[in-house]
Amino acid sequence: MKPRHKRIALILGGLAILAVAATLVLNAFRSNLVFFFSPTQVAAGEAPQGKSFRIGGMVKEGSLQRQPDGVTLRFVVTDTEKNMTVAYKGILPDLFQEGKGVVAQGKLAADGVFTASEVLAKHDENYMPPEAAKAVGDAHERAAANKAAAAAAARTIKQ
């Protein structure tokens, strides 16, 4: 084999190895990617079916229900517009409380209940996960817009 052919074969072999490595890295990245959704987005059908994702918002006051076994529980996550029931089996973080921010990772069951494999709570009184804060803020904006539209419609009807 001529030196020129050896060099071309070496370059082609290196490119093939680089392509395989890039494919493996991108595949691993895609399989570990977890998206965040608010309860409103889940209710609208934007969340993936059968795949893991994160849901976040505030734990609704009075919604925490513990089962007799002590580790199985249900609670409701809300973005003030829609509510989503979350079922979790495990030990909750120490900072988990009703009325506080939470992010849960898991899958949506066929019955519409979000089955969490992991629950993350805020780490101080001023913190809420950015995605959850944005979802709650968006829900407040939509509620204010709906209220303003309803008031305008009521004024139009009166006239």
N, C-alpha and C positions, 0 to 999 in steps of 0.2 A: 504494500500500500504506500502511496506517495505521501509525503509530509502534508501536502495540501488536503488530501482526503482525510488524513488522521485529524487534522485541525477542524475540519467541517464536522466530522463524526463526533468529536469531543464537544463542540459548540452545540450540536443538535441534542446530544445526550444531556448536557447541562440544562438546556431549555426544557427538555422533557421532565427532568427531575424538578425543576423550578415550577412547572405547570402542575405537577402532581402535588407538590407541597402547598401551593396556593389553593388548589381545589380542596385539600384536606382542611386547611385553616378556615376557609370560607364556609365549608360545610359544618364544622364545629361551631363557628360563630352563629350561623343561622339556627342550629338546633338549640343553642343556649340563649337565644334572644327571647326576652319576655316583655310583652307590651303592657302598658297601663291603660285601664279604662275606668270611667266613672260609672256609677249605677245607671245614669241616664243613657250613656252609650251602650251599656249592656242591654238595657230594656229596648233600645232602638235596633238591636240585632247587629251591632258593629263588632262585638267581641267574637273571637274565633270559637267554633264549636269543636270540642274534643281536644283542644290544645290548651296548654298552660298560659295563663296571663295574670296580671295583677289588677285588683280592684281597690279603690281607695276612696276615702271620705271620712265622715264623722260617725262614730258609734252612736246610734240613736239611744237616747235616754230611756231606761226601763226595758230595753230589748234583750239584755243578757239573760240567757236561760241555761243553767247548768244541769246536766244529767246526774243521776245518782252515783255513777261511777267516778265523778269528780274531775274527769279529764275530757269528757265530751261536752261540747257546748254549742249554742247557737246565739247569734246576735245579728243585728241589722245595721248595715252600712248605708248611710244616706249622703247625698250631695245637696240636700234640701229640696230637690225636685222629685227624685225617684229614690226608692228604697230597694235594697238587695239583701236577702237573708243569706248569712254565711254560716256554714257548719264547719266546726274545727274540732279535731281530737288531738289534744296535747296540752302542754303547759303554756299559758299565756305569758307574754313579757310582763315584768313587774310594773311597767308604766301604763299598761292597758287599762283604760277606764271608759265608762260611758260618757258621751259628750265630748270625747277627745278624738284626735286624728288617728287613723289606722290605715295600713296597707296590708292586704292579704293576697297571697299568691296561691293559685290552685286552678281548678277547672270548673266549668259550669255543668252541673248535672242535668239530666233529662227533665227533672221535675222543676227546674228553674232555680234551684238552690245552689249557691256557689260553695263548692267543697274545697276548703283551704288546706294546703299542706304546710303553710308557713304564715305566721301573723307577725307583722312589724308594728310597733307602737312608736309614738313620738318620743324624743329623748329629753325634751324640757318643755316648759309651759308655753314657750313662744314658737316652737317648731311644729310644722306640719309638712309632710312631704310636698315638694313643689307641684307635683302632678295633682295631688289631692287638693292643694290650695287653689290651683287653677280651676279644677273641676267644680269646687264649691263656689268660687267667684263667678264662673260662667253660669252656673245654675241661678245664682242671685241676680245676675244681669238679665237672664231670660225671664225670671219671675217678675222683675221690675218692668220689663218691656211688656209682658203679658198683662200686668196690672194697669199700665198706662193705656194699652190698647182697649182693655175692657172699659176703663173710665171714659175714653173717647167715644166708644160705641154707645155707652149709656147716655152721654150728653147728646149724641146724635139722635137717639131714640126719643129723648125728652123733647127735642125741638121739633 
